[in-house]
Amino acid sequence: MNEIFIQQYDLQPRIEAVVSGNGTAVDLTDTTGVVFTFRSRYSGTASTVTGGFISKVSGMVFVDLTGTFSNTVSPYWGTFKLYFQSGKNRSFPNDGSFVPFEVVSGIL
């Protein structure tokens, strides 16, 4: 996934991703929820934001930027955690990579 750049204090664009396993989109029809967990690459403190589904069949998820999400200038790593009806959870990406994004300082 390409790195996303977000201007400090902006709450757009939302972060979108296609959840995939072995290069194929995962059918999320039996999921009950999605959470995006992220942390600065320089800090061990993680934050979470409730996400949503664009298309469960196509494995498309999103997270809207809310509140103080973009207040701190830093590069970040994130993951989407999916909750399944079976009670099992699964994080994506799950290949050792993360969703990269960076909050950048702008001209204010």
TAKAGI-V57797 format. One record per residue. OMEGA is omega in degrees with one decimal (none if undefined). BURIAL is 1 if it has 24 or more other C-alpha atoms within 12 Angstrom, else 0. D_FIRST is the distance of its C-alpha to the first C-alpha in Angstrom with 2 decimals. Layout:
omega=<OMEGA & OMEGA>
burial=<BURIAL & BURIAL>
d_first=<D_FIRST & D_FIRST>
//
This chain:
omega=<178.2 & 178.6 & 179.8 & 177.8 & -177.6 & 177.8 & 178.8 & 179.5 & 175.9 & 177.1 & 174.5 & 1.2 & 174.5 & 179.7 & 180.0 & 178.9 & 170.3 & 179.8 & -177.0 & 175.0 & -177.7 & 176.2 & -179.5 & 178.7 & 179.8 & 176.0 & -175.7 & -176.5 & -177.4 & 177.1 & -179.8 & -179.6 & 178.1 & 178.2 & 175.9 & 178.0 & -177.6 & 175.2 & 174.9 & 176.7 & -177.9 & -174.0 & 178.7 & -177.2 & -179.0 & 175.0 & 178.2 & 177.5 & 177.2 & 179.2 & -179.8 & -176.6 & 170.5 & 177.1 & 179.7 & -178.3 & -178.2 & 177.9 & -175.6 & -178.8 & 178.1 & 168.8 & 174.5 & 178.2 & -176.6 & 173.4 & -176.1 & -176.0 & -172.1 & -178.2 & -173.6 & 178.0 & -179.0 & 166.3 & -176.1 & 169.0 & 178.7 & 173.9 & 172.9 & 174.6 & -178.8 & 179.3 & -176.6 & -180.0 & 179.8 & -177.5 & 178.8 & 179.0 & 178.3 & 179.8 & 177.3 & -7.0 & -179.4 & 179.3 & -178.8 & 178.5 & -179.5 & 171.4 & -177.8 & 171.3 & -177.5 & 172.6 & -176.0 & 177.6 & -179.9 & 176.2 & -177.9 & none>
burial=<0 & 0 & 0 & 0 & 1 & 1 & 1 & 1 & 0 & 1 & 0 & 0 & 0 & 1 & 1 & 1 & 1 & 1 & 1 & 1 & 0 & 0 & 0 & 0 & 0 & 1 & 0 & 1 & 0 & 0 & 1 & 0 & 1 & 1 & 1 & 1 & 1 & 1 & 1 & 1 & 0 & 0 & 0 & 0 & 0 & 0 & 0 & 1 & 1 & 1 & 1 & 1 & 1 & 0 & 0 & 1 & 0 & 0 & 1 & 1 & 1 & 1 & 1 & 1 & 1 & 0 & 0 & 0 & 1 & 1 & 0 & 0 & 1 & 1 & 1 & 1 & 1 & 1 & 1 & 1 & 1 & 1 & 1 & 0 & 0 & 0 & 0 & 0 & 0 & 1 & 1 & 1 & 1 & 0 & 0 & 0 & 0 & 1 & 1 & 1 & 1 & 1 & 1 & 0 & 0 & 0 & 0 & 0>
d_first=<0.00 & 3.79 & 6.49 & 8.83 & 12.49 & 15.29 & 18.93 & 21.12 & 22.96 & 20.98 & 19.98 & 17.89 & 15.34 & 14.47 & 11.04 & 10.12 & 8.10 & 9.42 & 10.78 & 11.32 & 13.58 & 14.24 & 12.10 & 14.19 & 13.73 & 15.87 & 18.94 & 19.28 & 22.83 & 24.42 & 22.37 & 24.23 & 21.71 & 18.35 & 17.94 & 15.15 & 16.12 & 15.12 & 16.95 & 17.38 & 16.59 & 20.35 & 21.80 & 22.21 & 22.79 & 20.35 & 20.41 & 19.68 & 19.38 & 20.20 & 17.66 & 18.45 & 17.86 & 17.28 & 18.25 & 19.11 & 19.96 & 16.61 & 14.66 & 13.38 & 13.50 & 13.64 & 15.12 & 17.55 & 18.17 & 21.80 & 24.56 & 23.81 & 20.02 & 19.61 & 22.94 & 22.02 & 20.47 & 18.09 & 14.60 & 13.32 & 11.45 & 11.35 & 11.63 & 12.94 & 16.39 & 18.05 & 21.83 & 23.62 & 27.22 & 28.25 & 27.72 & 24.97 & 21.67 & 18.31 & 15.17 & 11.57 & 9.53 & 12.73 & 12.10 & 12.61 & 9.15 & 8.37 & 6.58 & 7.42 & 9.77 & 13.12 & 16.44 & 18.44 & 22.19 & 23.65 & 27.12 & 29.09>
//
